[in-house]
């Protein structure tokens, strides 16, 4: 039996489902961060931060072949959530997915000097690459942002899923949407 659903409907459902999955990944990684990272010097800080930002940002950037989420998903009714959303996307674009000079500085550390007070001075010439990090206090807020966006995506995704397939005679086995 052929299910009569437009390609536009399928693409919309696809984008919602993938976005929901990405935001859930960002949420779970944020929760792991909150359980395991307590100081900015923790060796897990940077990779977990980057994973959170990448997963969260995916739905809002170029995706092949269907593109990004509709613009309405970039809007939050709460101003602090709106600002945090924009900051995460900006961090992805300038610091994590790219290495913009403004945010990634390379310094030469001459022999007998140090970049950090209290750290022993270098015996040889060295090099360092600086980066920015999201403040520790922001990660509980990122968790709330993921919950908010994820819940909205969840509602729309399941509403559309029900509209498209809820009353259809479906095959007895799982099948690909597209």
C-alpha positions in Angstrom: 0.0 0.0 0.0 1.4 3.4 -1.0 1.4 6.1 1.7 0.5 9.5 0.2 2.7 12.0 1.9 4.4 14.9 0.1 8.2 15.1 -0.1 8.0 18.4 1.8 6.3 16.8 4.7 8.9 14.0 4.8 11.8 16.5 4.7 10.2 18.5 7.5 9.8 15.4 9.6 13.4 14.3 8.8 14.8 17.7 9.8 12.8 17.8 13.0 13.9 14.2 14.0 17.6 14.8 13.2 17.5 18.1 15.1 15.8 16.5 18.1 18.6 13.8 18.0 21.3 16.5 17.9 19.9 18.5 20.7 19.5 15.4 22.8 23.1 14.5 22.1 24.1 18.1 23.3 21.9 17.6 26.4 23.4 14.3 27.4 27.0 15.6 26.8 26.2 18.6 28.9 24.9 16.3 31.7 28.2 14.3 31.4 30.1 17.6 31.6 28.2 18.7 34.7 28.9 15.3 36.4 32.6 15.1 35.6 34.1 18.6 35.1 34.5 20.9 38.1 37.4 23.1 37.1 38.3 24.9 33.8 41.7 23.1 33.8 40.1 19.7 33.7 41.5 17.8 30.6 37.9 16.9 29.7 36.6 20.5 29.6 37.6 21.3 26.0 36.6 18.1 24.3 33.2 18.0 26.1 32.6 21.7 25.5 33.4 21.3 21.8 31.1 18.2 21.5 28.2 20.1 23.2 28.6 23.1 20.9 28.9 21.0 17.7 25.9 18.8 18.5 23.7 21.8 19.5 24.7 23.8 16.5 24.2 21.1 13.8 20.5 21.8 13.1 21.2 25.5 12.6 23.9 25.3 10.0 24.2 23.9 6.5 23.1 20.3 6.2 23.0 18.2 3.0 20.8 17.8 1.2 17.9 19.4 3.2 19.5 22.4 4.8 19.0 23.9 8.2 16.0 24.0 10.5 13.4 26.7 9.7 14.2 30.1 11.1 11.5 29.9 13.7 13.7 27.4 15.7 16.3 30.2 16.1 13.8 32.2 18.2 13.3 31.9 21.9 10.7 33.7 24.0 13.1 34.0 27.0 15.8 36.7 26.3 18.6 34.8 28.2 17.9 31.7 26.2 18.0 33.7 23.0 21.3 35.2 23.9 22.8 31.8 24.9 21.5 30.2 21.7 23.2 32.9 19.7 26.4 32.6 21.7 26.7 28.9 21.2 26.2 29.3 17.4 28.8 32.1 17.4 31.2 29.9 19.4 30.8 27.1 16.9 31.4 29.4 13.9 34.5 31.2 15.3 36.2 28.9 17.7 35.2 25.3 17.3 34.3 24.5 13.7 36.9 27.1 12.5 40.1 28.5 14.0 39.6 32.3 13.6 42.7 34.3 14.3 40.7 36.6 16.6 40.0 33.7 19.0 43.1 31.4 18.4 46.3 33.2 19.2 49.7 31.5 18.8 52.5 32.7 21.1 56.2 31.9 21.1 57.5 31.4 24.6 61.2 32.2 24.8 63.6 30.1 26.8 63.5 31.0 30.5 59.9 32.5 30.5 56.4 31.2 31.2 52.9 32.3 30.2 51.4 31.3 33.6 52.5 32.8 36.9 53.8 30.2 39.2 54.6 27.7 36.5 58.3 26.8 36.1 60.0 28.7 33.4 60.7 26.9 30.1 64.1 25.3 29.6 63.7 25.6 25.8 61.8 27.7 23.4 58.1 26.7 23.3 54.9 27.5 21.5 51.3 27.8 22.7 47.9 28.2 21.1 45.3 30.0 23.2 41.6 29.4 23.0 38.5 30.6 24.7 36.3 28.5 26.9 32.7 28.8 27.9 32.4 29.8 31.6 31.7 26.9 33.9 28.6 28.6 35.3 27.0 28.5 31.8 26.7 24.8 31.5 23.6 24.4 33.8 22.1 27.1 31.6 23.0 25.2 28.4 21.3 22.1 29.9 18.1 24.2 30.4 18.4 25.5 26.9 18.6 22.0 25.5 15.6 20.9 27.5 13.6 23.8 26.2 14.5 23.4 22.6 14.3 19.6 22.8 10.8 19.7 24.2 9.6 22.1 21.5 11.2 19.9 18.8 9.7 16.8 20.4 6.2 18.2 20.4 6.3 19.3 16.7 8.0 16.1 15.6 5.5 13.8 17.2 2.5 16.0 16.1 3.8 15.8 12.5 4.5 12.1 12.8 1.0 11.4 14.0 -0.5 13.7 11.3 1.5 11.9 8.5 1.4 8.3 9.7 -1.0 8.0 12.7 -4.0 6.8 10.7 -2.2 5.0 7.9 -1.9 1.3 7.3 1.8 0.9 7.8 4.1 -2.0 6.7 4.8 -4.6 9.4 8.5 -3.7 9.5 10.4 -0.5 10.1 10.9 1.6 7.0 13.0 4.6 6.0 11.3 7.9 5.9 13.2 9.1 2.8 
